[in-house]
Amino acid sequence: MLFFLAMVLNEPQRSKLEEVYHRHGPSMYRVALRILNDEHLAQDALHEAFIRISENLGKINEVNCNRTRAYVVIIIRNISIDIYRRRKKRSGLPLEEIEKFPESGPSLEELVIDNTMFDAMVTKIKELPAHYADIIALKYFYHYDYEEIALILKISVKNARIRMYRAKQSLIRLISQEQEVANND
Amino acid sequence: MTEQISSEYELTKTQTKEKAKEKMFDAILEYAAACHVENIIEENKLAEEVLEFNPSPEFEYRMKKLIAEHDRSEKIKHIKNRTLKFLPKVAIFFFVLIGSLTLVIASVDALRIRAINLIVDIKDQYTGFTLEDSSDKTHQINYQLPPDWNGYYPNYVPEGFTVIGAEDRTVLSNIYFEDSQGRTIRFSQYSSTNTDLRIDTENADVQQILIHDIEALLVEKQGLVGIVWENEYLFYITGEADKAELIKMAESVEKNI
């Protein structure tokens, strides 16, 4: 029993969630404030973000690293966008329903994969709607499956798949547009 | 046949190309994802220099509460997991410990007596008796007592019963009787004041009776009758005989002078 108690008491003084809050809370708040432009709403978004982080805390291995920094920003940004959309009361429909499906654009075959494309990617990805870029990052940088992504973004697995499909289409279109401009020049 | 091979080859070629395309696109997406994460980090660095974070006290309280709740549930989970992890080891430890103690108790006389005395006190299954001072009187003997017998003896035994054996030890003296049908009666005298006697009273018919105005306990279970009482020593008569006969036998116990 003593051995057992000793193990429990040997827990680190500051919990991982608290560490994440102290290390990344301020920058997360700034991201939320930039989107919502309201201190109270930004704090609500931050609180909501930490509820979500606490549910997925196992995905954070190291608190103080860029990988975690980007991860928490993705979470707060998506929450802030959701709050913003709810405030705007555009519609009661989820994001996937209200967005126009991209017109059938260029296909993958039409892309010219060369150095120019890779150089342009850093800037072109910024033009992609944030929720599309974020889902690509969650899938292809953090390598989460659709169930995990759905849990992080609080959307259904079906919506996660739809969003990913649209994100890919949008990215292809952006890159091909860039290539078209380059060809015309 | 040649056409079939040719179409299969075309199919495989197309599938391979499709897979390669998928891989290429996945690579592009991985690159895009890395660029996006890089951009987030860069933007974040810039933003850190511009804005300050001064949360309201209410917000700080909400966050502290959230973190505390999370930590508590994590701790409970942690304890649960550790308990589940160590429980089999603890169970094995206690199993080995109890096994070893049982062996020790079973093999060492002093410990065995102590353990038995402990069990006697569990009233549901056994009834304990302790000796106190007292005295008794009797009538005539209707059987042959061992010549060197130096303790109490029943002056009366049910008809047909004869002595088949006797033992006189420091603590306990027994006289064994048997009749022609093979039924037995045992008369026991516990000479030590430290002696405890166990009688199985679980699911038995137990009643209080008087043996020469002394309280006694009569226990009947599965055709076996037992009477226990104290009178200077602790006495116990048990056997497969009529209850009234055994009571009569108990009342006849007297000291051999």
Interface residues (C-beta under 8 A of the other chain):
Chain A: F4 M7 V8 E11 S15 L17 E18 Y21 G25 P26 S27 Y29 R30 V31 L33 R34 E39 Q43 L46 H47 F50 I51 S54 L57 N66 R67 R69 A70 V73 I74 L108 E109 L111 I113 M117 F118 M121 V122 I125 K126 L128 A133 D134 I136 A137 K139 Y140 F141 K168 L171 I175
Chain B: K21 M24 F25 D26 I28 L29 E30 Y31 A32 A33 A34 C35 H36 V37 E38 N39 I40 I41 N44 A47 E48 V50 L51 E52 F53 P55 S56 F59 R62 M63 L66 I67 H70 D71 E74 K75 H78 I79 R82 T83 F86
